[in-house]
Amino acid sequence: MNVYCIPGLGFDHRIFEELDLGDVVPRYVDWIEPRDEEPFDAYAARMAEAIPLSAEEPSGLVLIGHSLGGMLAQEIAVLRDVQLVVLVSSVRSRDEIPRFFKVLKPRLAHRWFTKGLVRRTFRFWARFHDYVTPREQKLFLDMVERHSDHYLRWALRSLAIWRAPAVPARTRIVQVHGQRDRTFPYKLLERPDAVVPDAGHFMIVREARAVSECISNLLHSSGVTEMGESAPPSRG
């Protein structure tokens, strides 16, 4: 089994460092700089270049995507022979995206989304979106700082207008979600496969043990049982 992890909006591979999937050693695919007005599916095609074709990975591909990374994983599943997509704190469809994000497009609010704005306002919304401890807040801000303002604006706009692609029937999509996620509220989800009680949007760091157990169980129940290969992170 070959597992690739894609982080959420503004994050990088470090959000996956606390995961423990036993013998499965995942590889990381970090965000790359988007081109001007690049469509999300075109961007996914470039990101997919870091993921070998199925002929090169005969044991099957598994994508684990956090937040916006889960949406990107679904786009990549259209382009690669993916056996399983694991959504962590992410959504399957546009119906699961809260209205707050959807109004960003018509109001063009994404135009003012910059690192400077994130830094200046972070203390007002950090705890609400599950960045609670000083360590977690420092990690979040450090990850955001590594991205360009262009990327942040592009990513927020992509989220605001995203519609789920037609993923091939061969690919199973499963969803691990926190019961207290305020970014993508649990109450909007149609059928999550695993729920972590009292966990928020940053549970992949804050509740890494519980999330690891959920993912491992889903890998097993999906028939994905072969040992993964160790490899250095792919950073785009």
C-alpha positions in Angstrom: 0.0 0.0 0.0 1.2 3.5 -0.8 -0.2 6.3 1.2 0.1 10.0 0.3 -0.9 12.8 2.7 -2.1 16.2 1.6 -2.4 19.0 4.2 -5.2 21.6 4.5 -5.3 25.2 3.4 -2.2 27.0 4.5 -0.7 24.0 6.2 2.2 21.7 5.3 3.3 18.1 6.0 4.0 18.8 9.7 0.3 18.3 10.6 0.7 14.6 9.8 3.8 14.1 12.0 1.8 12.8 15.0 -0.1 10.2 13.0 0.8 6.6 13.8 -0.5 4.2 11.2 1.6 1.2 12.4 3.5 -0.4 9.5 2.1 2.1 7.1 4.6 4.9 6.4 3.0 7.7 4.5 4.6 10.1 2.1 3.8 13.8 2.0 2.7 16.0 -0.8 2.9 19.7 0.1 1.2 22.6 -1.7 2.9 24.2 -4.7 2.5 27.7 -5.9 -0.6 28.1 -8.0 -0.5 29.9 -11.4 -2.6 33.0 -11.9 -6.3 32.1 -11.9 -5.5 28.4 -12.1 -8.6 26.2 -11.9 -8.6 23.7 -9.0 -8.7 20.7 -11.3 -5.7 22.0 -13.3 -3.8 22.5 -10.1 -4.7 19.0 -9.1 -3.2 17.7 -12.3 0.1 19.4 -11.5 0.0 18.1 -7.9 -0.7 14.6 -9.2 2.7 14.5 -10.9 4.2 13.8 -7.4 2.0 10.7 -7.2 3.1 7.7 -9.5 0.7 6.1 -11.9 -1.0 2.9 -10.8 1.4 0.8 -12.9 4.3 2.1 -10.8 2.4 1.5 -7.6 0.8 -2.0 -8.1 -0.3 -2.3 -4.5 -2.7 0.5 -4.8 -2.9 4.2 -3.8 -4.4 5.7 -0.8 -4.8 9.5 -0.4 -5.3 11.1 3.1 -6.4 14.7 2.8 -7.0 17.2 5.6 -9.5 20.0 5.0 -8.9 21.5 1.6 -6.4 18.8 1.0 -9.3 16.3 1.1 -11.0 18.2 -1.7 -7.8 18.1 -3.7 -7.4 14.4 -3.0 -10.8 13.8 -4.6 -9.7 15.8 -7.7 -6.5 13.7 -7.9 -8.6 10.5 -7.6 -10.1 11.4 -11.0 -6.5 11.4 -12.5 -4.9 8.5 -10.7 -6.0 4.9 -10.0 -6.8 5.6 -6.3 -8.1 2.8 -4.1 -9.2 4.9 -1.1 -9.5 8.6 -0.2 -9.6 9.3 3.5 -11.0 12.7 4.3 -9.9 14.2 7.6 -11.8 17.3 8.8 -12.9 17.7 5.2 -16.0 17.5 3.0 -17.4 15.2 0.3 -19.6 17.7 -1.5 -20.5 21.4 -1.8 -23.6 20.8 0.4 -21.2 20.1 3.4 -19.4 23.5 3.0 -20.9 26.1 5.4 -22.5 29.2 4.0 -19.8 31.4 5.3 -17.3 30.1 2.8 -19.8 30.1 -0.1 -20.5 33.8 0.2 -16.8 34.6 -0.2 -17.0 34.3 -4.0 -19.8 36.7 -4.8 -18.4 39.2 -2.3 -14.9 38.7 -3.5 -13.7 38.6 0.1 -10.9 36.4 -0.9 -9.1 39.4 -2.3 -8.1 40.7 1.1 -6.9 37.3 2.5 -3.2 37.7 3.3 -0.7 36.5 5.8 -0.7 39.9 7.4 -4.5 39.7 7.9 -4.1 36.2 9.4 -1.5 37.4 11.9 -3.4 40.5 12.9 -6.7 38.7 13.5 -5.5 35.2 14.6 -6.0 35.8 18.3 -9.7 36.6 17.8 -10.5 33.3 16.0 -7.7 30.9 16.9 -9.5 29.0 19.7 -12.8 29.0 17.8 -11.2 27.0 15.0 -9.3 24.7 17.4 -5.8 26.2 17.6 -5.7 26.3 21.4 -2.3 25.8 22.9 0.7 28.0 22.3 2.4 25.1 20.5 -0.5 24.7 18.2 -0.9 28.4 17.5 2.8 28.7 16.8 2.7 25.7 14.4 -0.3 27.2 12.5 1.3 30.6 12.1 4.6 29.2 11.1 3.0 27.0 8.4 0.9 29.9 7.0 4.0 32.1 6.9 5.7 29.7 4.5 3.0 30.3 1.9 2.6 33.3 -0.4 -0.4 35.7 -0.3 -1.2 34.6 -3.8 -1.5 31.0 -2.7 -3.7 31.9 0.3 -6.1 34.0 -1.9 -6.2 31.3 -4.6 -6.8 28.5 -2.0 -9.6 30.4 -0.3 -11.3 31.2 -3.6 -10.9 27.5 -4.7 -12.6 26.4 -1.5 -15.5 29.0 -1.9 -16.4 27.7 -5.4 -15.5 24.0 -5.1 -17.8 21.4 -6.4 -17.1 17.7 -6.0 -15.7 16.0 -9.1 -17.1 12.7 -10.5 -14.7 10.3 -8.7 -14.6 6.9 -10.4 -16.6 4.1 -8.8 -13.3 2.2 -8.2 -12.4 4.7 -5.5 -13.9 4.5 -2.1 -14.2 7.8 -0.1 -14.3 7.7 3.7 -14.7 10.6 6.1 -13.2 11.1 9.6 -14.6 14.1 11.3 -14.5 15.9 14.7 -17.9 16.3 16.4 -17.0 19.8 17.4 -15.5 21.0 14.1 -16.5 24.6 13.6 -14.7 25.1 10.3 -16.7 22.3 8.5 -19.5 21.7 11.1 -20.3 18.1 11.8 -24.1 18.8 11.5 -23.7 19.5 7.8 -22.1 16.2 7.0 -24.3 13.6 5.3 -22.6 10.3 6.4 -19.2 10.5 8.2 -17.6 7.1 8.5 -15.8 7.8 11.8 -16.5 10.6 14.3 -14.0 11.7 17.0 -16.1 13.0 20.0 -15.4 16.5 21.3 -12.7 17.1 18.6 -12.3 20.2 16.4 -10.8 21.0 13.0 -7.2 20.6 14.2 -7.8 17.2 15.6 -5.2 15.7 13.3 -2.7 17.3 15.7 -4.7 17.7 18.9 -6.3 14.2 18.8 -3.7 12.4 16.7 -4.0 9.1 18.5 -7.8 8.9 18.0 -7.5 10.0 14.4 -4.7 7.5 13.8 -7.0 4.7 15.1 -9.9 5.8 13.0 -7.7 5.9 9.8 -6.1 2.5 10.6 -9.6 0.9 11.1 -10.8 2.4 7.8 -7.7 1.1 6.0 -8.4 -2.3 7.3 -12.1 -2.3 6.7 -11.5 -1.2 3.1 -9.2 -4.1 2.4 -6.1 -1.9 2.3 -3.8 -4.1 4.3 -0.4 -4.3 2.6 2.5 -2.6 4.2 3.5 0.8 3.0 6.9 1.8 1.8 9.1 4.3 3.6 10.1 7.3 1.6 11.3 10.9 2.2 8.6 13.6 2.1 7.7 15.0 -1.3 7.4 18.7 -1.0 6.4 19.7 -4.5 
